[in-house]
Amino acid sequence: MPTKHLSARDSAGFSALNKEAERLKSGVKSAHEPNSGERLLTPRDAADFLRVSGSWLAKARMRGDGPPYLKIGRSIRYHESALIGWTRSRLRLSTSEH
């Protein structure tokens, strides 16, 4: 099969595609910085963020009263903004509040 020479326009198109592919690959490599710009935290990172133990966080997931999380395959991840929102929803002004 004879080799075709690419026009400048085709070459620029391939260059743009390659840049986009690299950008997407870098987003896939890091679960800490998805394309939305929002960080995804591992359970350990989330526990550190909340200043609780990993065990407490796992039990809270099972009880259903912990912060919202997502499952990606077998992995558990937390949106950083969801952790912040969850902590704000737990603010109390009095010890008698439920």
N, CA, C and O atoms as CSV, one atom per row, in Angstrom:
chain,resi,resn,atom,element,x,y,z
A,1,MET,N,N,0.831,-1.163,0.000
A,1,MET,CA,C,0.000,0.000,0.000
A,1,MET,C,C,0.890,1.247,0.000
A,1,MET,O,O,1.802,1.336,0.822
A,2,PRO,N,N,0.657,2.198,-0.885
A,2,PRO,CA,C,1.501,3.394,-0.914
A,2,PRO,C,C,1.225,4.282,0.303
A,2,PRO,O,O,0.105,4.345,0.811
A,3,THR,N,N,2.267,4.958,0.747
A,3,THR,CA,C,2.145,5.860,1.885
A,3,THR,C,C,1.602,7.191,1.411
A,3,THR,O,O,2.078,7.748,0.422
A,4,LYS,N,N,0.603,7.700,2.116
A,4,LYS,CA,C,0.035,9.007,1.795
A,4,LYS,C,C,0.738,10.069,2.619
A,4,LYS,O,O,1.104,9.837,3.771
A,5,HIS,N,N,0.919,11.214,2.031
A,5,HIS,CA,C,1.437,12.361,2.769
A,5,HIS,C,C,0.249,13.145,3.284
A,5,HIS,O,O,-0.726,13.358,2.563
A,6,LEU,N,N,0.331,13.568,4.511
A,6,LEU,CA,C,-0.767,14.313,5.120
A,6,LEU,C,C,-0.662,15.790,4.775
A,6,LEU,O,O,0.427,16.362,4.742
A,7,SER,N,N,-1.813,16.393,4.521
A,7,SER,CA,C,-1.826,17.833,4.310
A,7,SER,C,C,-1.597,18.518,5.647
A,7,SER,O,O,-1.683,17.876,6.694
A,8,ALA,N,N,-1.309,19.798,5.624
A,8,ALA,CA,C,-1.080,20.552,6.859
A,8,ALA,C,C,-2.332,20.523,7.728
A,8,ALA,O,O,-2.237,20.443,8.953
A,9,ARG,N,N,-3.506,20.586,7.098
A,9,ARG,CA,C,-4.764,20.572,7.843
A,9,ARG,C,C,-4.952,19.224,8.546
A,9,ARG,O,O,-5.329,19.176,9.716
A,10,ASP,N,N,-4.684,18.123,7.818
A,10,ASP,CA,C,-4.801,16.798,8.424
A,10,ASP,C,C,-3.791,16.625,9.558
A,10,ASP,O,O,-4.110,16.057,10.603
A,11,SER,N,N,-2.595,17.110,9.344
A,11,SER,CA,C,-1.555,17.004,10.363
A,11,SER,C,C,-1.958,17.767,11.627
A,11,SER,O,O,-1.756,17.275,12.737
A,12,ALA,N,N,-2.522,18.955,11.467
A,12,ALA,CA,C,-2.974,19.741,12.615
A,12,ALA,C,C,-4.110,19.018,13.328
A,12,ALA,O,O,-4.191,19.046,14.556
A,13,GLY,N,N,-4.985,18.372,12.563
A,13,GLY,CA,C,-6.089,17.617,13.160
A,13,GLY,C,C,-5.579,16.459,13.988
A,13,GLY,O,O,-6.067,16.220,15.092
A,14,PHE,N,N,-4.596,15.731,13.464
A,14,PHE,CA,C,-4.013,14.626,14.210
A,14,PHE,C,C,-3.299,15.131,15.467
A,14,PHE,O,O,-3.354,14.494,16.519
A,15,SER,N,N,-2.640,16.265,15.347
A,15,SER,CA,C,-1.959,16.846,16.494
A,15,SER,C,C,-2.966,17.186,17.594
A,15,SER,O,O,-2.719,16.919,18.770
A,16,ALA,N,N,-4.085,17.768,17.214
A,16,ALA,CA,C,-5.125,18.108,18.187
A,16,ALA,C,C,-5.698,16.841,18.814
A,16,ALA,O,O,-5.959,16.809,20.017
A,17,LEU,N,N,-5.895,15.806,18.017
A,17,LEU,CA,C,-6.404,14.540,18.551
A,17,LEU,C,C,-5.423,13.922,19.542
A,17,LEU,O,O,-5.820,13.403,20.586
A,18,ASN,N,N,-4.140,13.985,19.199
A,18,ASN,CA,C,-3.124,13.440,20.105
A,18,ASN,C,C,-3.094,14.199,21.425
A,18,ASN,O,O,-2.955,13.591,22.487
A,19,LYS,N,N,-3.222,15.525,21.366
A,19,LYS,CA,C,-3.243,16.320,22.596
A,19,LYS,C,C,-4.464,15.967,23.442
A,19,LYS,O,O,-4.358,15.837,24.661
A,20,GLU,N,N,-5.615,15.814,22.805
A,20,GLU,CA,C,-6.833,15.447,23.520
A,20,GLU,C,C,-6.700,14.058,24.134
A,20,GLU,O,O,-7.135,13.838,25.264
A,21,ALA,N,N,-6.107,13.124,23.407
A,21,ALA,CA,C,-5.906,11.776,23.926
A,21,ALA,C,C,-4.989,11.808,25.150
A,21,ALA,O,O,-5.251,11.112,26.132
A,22,GLU,N,N,-3.934,12.594,25.106
A,22,GLU,CA,C,-3.027,12.712,26.251
A,22,GLU,C,C,-3.744,13.323,27.445
A,22,GLU,O,O,-3.542,12.885,28.578
A,23,ARG,N,N,-4.585,14.338,27.204
A,23,ARG,CA,C,-5.332,14.970,28.287
A,23,ARG,C,C,-6.272,13.959,28.936
A,23,ARG,O,O,-6.378,13.904,30.161
A,24,LEU,N,N,-6.954,13.162,28.118
A,24,LEU,CA,C,-7.873,12.161,28.643
A,24,LEU,C,C,-7.128,11.075,29.411
A,24,LEU,O,O,-7.580,10.628,30.465
A,25,LYS,N,N,-5.981,10.653,28.875
A,25,LYS,CA,C,-5.199,9.632,29.566
A,25,LYS,C,C,-4.738,10.126,30.921
A,25,LYS,O,O,-4.772,9.374,31.895
A,26,SER,N,N,-4.309,11.373,31.004
A,26,SER,CA,C,-3.842,11.901,32.288
A,26,SER,C,C,-4.999,11.973,33.273
A,26,SER,O,O,-4.788,11.797,34.473
A,27,GLY,N,N,-6.219,12.228,32.802
A,27,GLY,CA,C,-7.391,12.244,33.675
A,27,GLY,C,C,-7.741,10.862,34.159
A,27,GLY,O,O,-8.211,10.704,35.285
A,28,VAL,N,N,-7.525,9.852,33.334
A,28,VAL,CA,C,-7.836,8.478,33.716
A,28,VAL,C,C,-6.812,7.955,34.711
A,28,VAL,O,O,-7.157,7.186,35.609
A,29,LYS,N,N,-5.565,8.361,34.562
A,29,LYS,CA,C,-4.506,7.864,35.438
A,29,LYS,C,C,-4.741,8.250,36.889
A,29,LYS,O,O,-4.468,7.456,37.789
A,30,SER,N,N,-5.239,9.448,37.130
A,30,SER,CA,C,-5.329,9.953,38.485
A,30,SER,C,C,-6.765,10.013,38.971
A,30,SER,O,O,-7.559,10.816,38.481
A,31,ALA,N,N,-7.095,9.171,39.928
A,31,ALA,CA,C,-8.435,9.211,40.515
A,31,ALA,C,C,-8.574,10.408,41.439
A,31,ALA,O,O,-9.683,10.739,41.857
A,32,HIS,N,N,-7.469,11.061,41.763
A,32,HIS,CA,C,-7.527,12.200,42.662
A,32,HIS,C,C,-7.983,13.469,41.970
A,32,HIS,O,O,-8.443,14.399,42.633
A,33,GLU,N,N,-7.867,13.529,40.657
A,33,GLU,CA,C,-8.267,14.726,39.949
A,33,GLU,C,C,-9.010,14.372,38.678
A,33,GLU,O,O,-8.415,14.358,37.601
A,34,PRO,N,N,-10.305,14.084,38.780
A,34,PRO,CA,C,-11.076,13.769,37.590
A,34,PRO,C,C,-11.253,15.000,36.711
A,34,PRO,O,O,-10.922,16.113,37.121
A,35,ASN,N,N,-11.771,14.806,35.510
A,35,ASN,CA,C,-11.895,15.891,34.550
A,35,ASN,C,C,-12.737,17.046,35.044
A,35,ASN,O,O,-12.561,18.170,34.572
A,36,SER,N,N,-13.657,16.812,35.987
A,36,SER,CA,C,-14.487,17.887,36.513
A,36,SER,C,C,-13.676,18.840,37.379
A,36,SER,O,O,-14.163,19.916,37.725
A,37,GLY,N,N,-12.465,18.477,37.730
A,37,GLY,CA,C,-11.644,19.309,38.579
A,37,GLY,C,C,-11.890,19.053,40.056
A,37,GLY,O,O,-11.158,19.573,40.898
A,38,GLU,N,N,-12.903,18.266,40.387
A,38,GLU,CA,C,-13.195,17.959,41.780
A,38,GLU,C,C,-12.415,16.723,42.194
A,38,GLU,O,O,-12.329,15.744,41.451
A,39,ARG,N,N,-11.853,16.784,43.380
A,39,ARG,CA,C,-11.037,15.665,43.846
A,39,ARG,C,C,-11.899,14.515,44.325
A,39,ARG,O,O,-12.946,14.708,44.943
A,40,LEU,N,N,-11.434,13.313,44.024
A,40,LEU,CA,C,-12.021,12.091,44.571
A,40,LEU,C,C,-11.050,11.554,45.602
A,40,LEU,O,O,-9.859,11.401,45.331
A,41,LEU,N,N,-11.566,11.271,46.788
A,41,LEU,CA,C,-10.716,10.809,47.872
A,41,LEU,C,C,-10.942,9.332,48.152
A,41,LEU,O,O,-12.064,8.836,48.050
A,42,THR,N,N,-9.884,8.640,48.499
A,42,THR,CA,C,-9.993,7.251,48.938
A,42,THR,C,C,-10.602,7.264,50.344
A,42,THR,O,O,-10.635,8.315,50.985
A,43,PRO,N,N,-11.081,6.119,50.833
A,43,PRO,CA,C,-11.593,6.087,52.204
A,43,PRO,C,C,-10.566,6.563,53.239
A,43,PRO,O,O,-10.929,7.247,54.196
A,44,ARG,N,N,-9.323,6.217,53.063
A,44,ARG,CA,C,-8.278,6.664,53.994
A,44,ARG,C,C,-8.132,8.182,53.959
A,44,ARG,O,O,-8.046,8.833,55.000
A,45,ASP,N,N,-8.105,8.743,52.734
A,45,ASP,CA,C,-8.007,10.201,52.592
A,45,ASP,C,C,-9.232,10.886,53.194
A,45,ASP,O,O,-9.116,11.915,53.859
A,46,ALA,N,N,-10.411,10.302,52.953
A,46,ALA,CA,C,-11.656,10.874,53.487
A,46,ALA,C,C,-11.652,10.823,55.019
A,46,ALA,O,O,-12.067,11.779,55.675
A,47,ALA,N,N,-11.187,9.716,55.580
A,47,ALA,CA,C,-11.119,9.601,57.043
A,47,ALA,C,C,-10.168,10.653,57.614
A,47,ALA,O,O,-10.471,11.279,58.629
A,48,ASP,N,N,-9.031,10.845,56.971
A,48,ASP,CA,C,-8.090,11.883,57.406
A,48,ASP,C,C,-8.729,13.265,57.290
A,48,ASP,O,O,-8.581,14.098,58.184
A,49,PHE,N,N,-9.429,13.503,56.201
A,49,PHE,CA,C,-10.097,14.780,55.959
A,49,PHE,C,C,-11.109,15.077,57.070
A,49,PHE,O,O,-11.191,16.200,57.567
A,50,LEU,N,N,-11.878,14.050,57.451
A,50,LEU,CA,C,-12.911,14.204,58.480
A,50,LEU,C,C,-12.381,14.054,59.904
A,50,LEU,O,O,-13.102,14.316,60.867
A,51,ARG,N,N,-11.122,13.633,60.037
A,51,ARG,CA,C,-10.515,13.383,61.339
A,51,ARG,C,C,-11.250,12.285,62.112
A,51,ARG,O,O,-11.504,12.402,63.311
A,52,VAL,N,N,-11.579,11.218,61.385
A,52,VAL,CA,C,-12.195,10.031,61.995
A,52,VAL,C,C,-11.376,8.821,61.562
A,52,VAL,O,O,-10.508,8.936,60.696
A,53,SER,N,N,-11.643,7.682,62.149
A,53,SER,CA,C,-10.904,6.480,61.758
A,53,SER,C,C,-11.514,5.883,60.487
A,53,SER,O,O,-12.678,6.119,60.165
A,54,GLY,N,N,-10.714,5.123,59.794
A,54,GLY,CA,C,-11.205,4.413,58.614
A,54,GLY,C,C,-12.287,3.415,58.981
A,54,GLY,O,O,-13.211,3.172,58.205
A,55,SER,N,N,-12.168,2.839,60.170
A,55,SER,CA,C,-13.163,1.889,60.653
A,55,SER,C,C,-14.513,2.579,60.870
A,55,SER,O,O,-15.555,2.029,60.513
A,56,TRP,N,N,-14.496,3.774,61.450
A,56,TRP,CA,C,-15.742,4.503,61.662
A,56,TRP,C,C,-16.407,4.800,60.325
A,56,TRP,O,O,-17.622,4.667,60.175
A,57,LEU,N,N,-15.587,5.204,59.356
A,57,LEU,CA,C,-16.127,5.539,58.035
A,57,LEU,C,C,-16.746,4.307,57.369
A,57,LEU,O,O,-17.809,4.411,56.756
A,58,ALA,N,N,-16.099,3.148,57.481
A,58,ALA,CA,C,-16.636,1.909,56.912
A,58,ALA,C,C,-17.955,1.531,57.588
A,58,ALA,O,O,-18.904,1.118,56.922
A,59,LYS,N,N,-18.009,1.676,58.905
A,59,LYS,CA,C,-19.249,1.362,59.625
A,59,LYS,C,C,-20.364,2.336,59.262
A,59,LYS,O,O,-21.526,1.944,59.156
A,60,ALA,N,N,-20.012,3.599,59.072
A,60,ALA,CA,C,-21.006,4.599,58.678
A,60,ALA,C,C,-21.566,4.283,57.290
A,60,ALA,O,O,-22.749,4.506,57.032
A,61,ARG,N,N,-20.722,3.768,56.399
A,61,ARG,CA,C,-21.210,3.351,55.071
A,61,ARG,C,C,-22.212,2.228,55.223
A,61,ARG,O,O,-23.253,2.237,54.567
A,62,MET,N,N,-21.917,1.260,56.078
A,62,MET,CA,C,-22.814,0.112,56.271
A,62,MET,C,C,-24.131,0.540,56.920
A,62,MET,O,O,-25.198,0.059,56.538
A,63,ARG,N,N,-24.056,1.436,57.890
A,63,ARG,CA,C,-25.271,1.921,58.556
A,63,ARG,C,C,-26.079,2.851,57.658
A,63,ARG,O,O,-27.295,2.973,57.809
A,64,GLY,N,N,-25.394,3.503,56.727
A,64,GLY,CA,C,-26.070,4.451,55.832
A,64,GLY,C,C,-26.166,5.851,56.402
A,64,GLY,O,O,-26.920,6.670,55.877
A,65,ASP,N,N,-25.423,6.154,57.463
A,65,ASP,CA,C,-25.492,7.494,58.033
A,65,ASP,C,C,-24.200,8.295,57.846
A,65,ASP,O,O,-24.019,9.345,58.462
A,66,GLY,N,N,-23.316,7.797,57.001
A,66,GLY,CA,C,-22.071,8.499,56.730
A,66,GLY,C,C,-22.202,9.409,55.524
A,66,GLY,O,O,-23.288,9.572,54.967
A,67,PRO,N,N,-21.107,9.987,55.135
A,67,PRO,CA,C,-21.119,10.871,53.966
A,67,PRO,C,C,-21.397,10.092,52.677
A,67,PRO,O,O,-21.082,8.905,52.593
A,68,PRO,N,N,-21.978,10.748,51.683
A,68,PRO,CA,C,-22.232,10.058,50.412
A,68,PRO,C,C,-20.920,9.634,49.752
A,68,PRO,O,O,-19.907,10.328,49.842
A,69,TYR,N,N,-20.963,8.500,49.101
A,69,TYR,CA,C,-19.773,7.961,48.440
A,69,TYR,C,C,-20.176,7.372,47.100
A,69,TYR,O,O,-21.361,7.234,46.796
A,70,LEU,N,N,-19.177,7.028,46.308
A,70,LEU,CA,C,-19.456,6.319,45.056
A,70,LEU,C,C,-18.592,5.093,44.958
A,70,LEU,O,O,-17.503,5.021,45.527
A,71,LYS,N,N,-19.102,4.130,44.225
A,71,LYS,CA,C,-18.346,2.902,43.973
A,71,LYS,C,C,-17.958,2.894,42.512
A,71,LYS,O,O,-18.787,3.090,41.624
A,72,ILE,N,N,-16.701,2.667,42.288
A,72,ILE,CA,C,-16.174,2.512,40.940
A,72,ILE,C,C,-15.559,1.129,40.923
A,72,ILE,O,O,-14.449,0.922,41.414
A,73,GLY,N,N,-16.293,0.179,40.351
A,73,GLY,CA,C,-15.862,-1.212,40.455
A,73,GLY,C,C,-15.939,-1.625,41.908
A,73,GLY,O,O,-17.005,-1.569,42.520
A,74,ARG,N,N,-14.814,-2.040,42.461
A,74,ARG,CA,C,-14.759,-2.406,43.879
A,74,ARG,C,C,-14.280,-1.252,44.756
A,74,ARG,O,O,-14.273,-1.360,45.983
A,75,SER,N,N,-13.886,-0.163,44.135
A,75,SER,CA,C,-13.295,0.956,44.866
A,75,SER,C,C,-14.360,1.911,45.402
A,75,SER,O,O,-15.367,2.177,44.746
A,76,ILE,N,N,-14.119,2.408,46.585
A,76,ILE,CA,C,-14.960,3.420,47.211
A,76,ILE,C,C,-14.237,4.755,47.071
A,76,ILE,O,O,-13.038,4.848,47.333
A,77,ARG,N,N,-14.964,5.778,46.660
A,77,ARG,CA,C,-14.406,7.123,46.547
A,77,ARG,C,C,-15.400,8.131,47.096
A,77,ARG,O,O,-16.611,7.912,47.071
A,78,TYR,N,N,-14.868,9.238,47.592
A,78,TYR,CA,C,-15.673,10.317,48.143
A,78,TYR,C,C,-15.345,11.604,47.392
A,78,TYR,O,O,-14.176,11.928,47.182
A,79,HIS,N,N,-16.384,12.334,46.989
A,79,HIS,CA,C,-16.169,13.672,46.438
A,79,HIS,C,C,-15.830,14.587,47.600
A,79,HIS,O,O,-16.505,14.571,48.629
A,80,GLU,N,N,-14.803,15.370,47.438
A,80,GLU,CA,C,-14.401,16.287,48.501
A,80,GLU,C,C,-15.543,17.246,48.852
A,80,GLU,O,O,-15.775,17.528,50.028
A,81,SER,N,N,-16.249,17.741,47.850
A,81,SER,CA,C,-17.356,18.664,48.110
A,81,SER,C,C,-18.499,17.977,48.858
A,81,SER,O,O,-19.189,18.617,49.651
A,82,ALA,N,N,-18.706,16.677,48.615
A,82,ALA,CA,C,-19.751,15.939,49.336
A,82,ALA,C,C,-19.392,15.806,50.809
A,82,ALA,O,O,-20.271,15.867,51.669
A,83,LEU,N,N,-18.107,15.625,51.108
A,83,LEU,CA,C,-17.675,15.555,52.506
A,83,LEU,C,C,-17.911,16.890,53.208
A,83,LEU,O,O,-18.363,16.933,54.352
A,84,ILE,N,N,-17.602,17.964,52.512
A,84,ILE,CA,C,-17.813,19.296,53.085
A,84,ILE,C,C,-19.304,19.526,53.311
A,84,ILE,O,O,-19.701,20.005,54.373
A,85,GLY,N,N,-20.129,19.192,52.330
A,85,GLY,CA,C,-21.574,19.352,52.468
A,85,GLY,C,C,-22.141,18.505,53.590
A,85,GLY,O,O,-23.016,18.952,54.332
A,86,TRP,N,N,-21.645,17.284,53.716
A,86,TRP,CA,C,-22.117,16.392,54.765
A,86,TRP,C,C,-21.755,16.942,56.148
A,86,TRP,O,O,-22.570,16.900,57.070
A,87,THR,N,N,-20.537,17.455,56.287
A,87,THR,CA,C,-20.147,18.020,57.580
A,87,THR,C,C,-20.992,19.248,57.905
A,87,THR,O,O,-21.368,19.449,59.060
A,88,ARG,N,N,-21.291,20.064,56.910
A,88,ARG,CA,C,-22.148,21.240,57.154
A,88,ARG,C,C,-23.548,20.823,57.580
A,88,ARG,O,O,-24.167,21.487,58.411
A,89,SER,N,N,-24.049,19.731,57.018
A,89,SER,CA,C,-25.398,19.281,57.381
A,89,SER,C,C,-25.448,18.747,58.808
A,89,SER,O,O,-26.530,18.603,59.377
A,90,ARG,N,N,-24.294,18.454,59.386
A,90,ARG,CA,C,-24.232,17.897,60.735
A,90,ARG,C,C,-24.011,18.975,61.800
A,90,ARG,O,O,-23.941,18.657,62.987
A,91,LEU,N,N,-23.902,20.247,61.394
A,91,LEU,CA,C,-23.678,21.330,62.351
A,91,LEU,C,C,-24.868,21.461,63.294
A,91,LEU,O,O,-26.019,21.358,62.870
A,92,ARG,N,N,-24.589,21.686,64.558
A,92,ARG,CA,C,-25.617,21.845,65.576
A,92,ARG,C,C,-25.330,23.094,66.400
A,92,ARG,O,O,-24.177,23.497,66.555
A,93,LEU,N,N,-26.385,23.696,66.921
A,93,LEU,CA,C,-26.229,24.865,67.780
A,93,LEU,C,C,-26.416,24.511,69.249
A,93,LEU,O,O,-26.049,25.287,70.131
A,94,SER,N,N,-26.986,23.342,69.511
A,94,SER,CA,C,-27.264,22.938,70.887
A,94,SER,C,C,-27.092,21.438,71.013
A,94,SER,O,O,-27.270,20.704,70.041
A,95,THR,N,N,-26.749,20.981,72.201
A,95,THR,CA,C,-26.609,19.548,72.422
A,95,THR,C,C,-27.968,18.839,72.417
A,95,THR,O,O,-28.032,17.614,72.312
A,96,SER,N,N,-29.039,19.605,72.531
A,96,SER,CA,C,-30.369,18.985,72.528
A,96,SER,C,C,-30.924,18.791,71.121
A,96,SER,O,O,-31.974,18.170,70.957
A,97,GLU,N,N,-30.245,19.305,70.114
A,97,GLU,CA,C,-30.694,19.122,68.728
A,97,GLU,C,C,-30.414,17.700,68.274
A,97,GLU,O,O,-29.438,17.074,68.689
A,98,HIS,N,N,-31.294,17.206,67.414
A,98,HIS,CA,C,-31.102,15.854,66.872
A,98,HIS,C,C,-30.774,15.938,65.426
A,98,HIS,O,O,-30.574,14.911,64.778
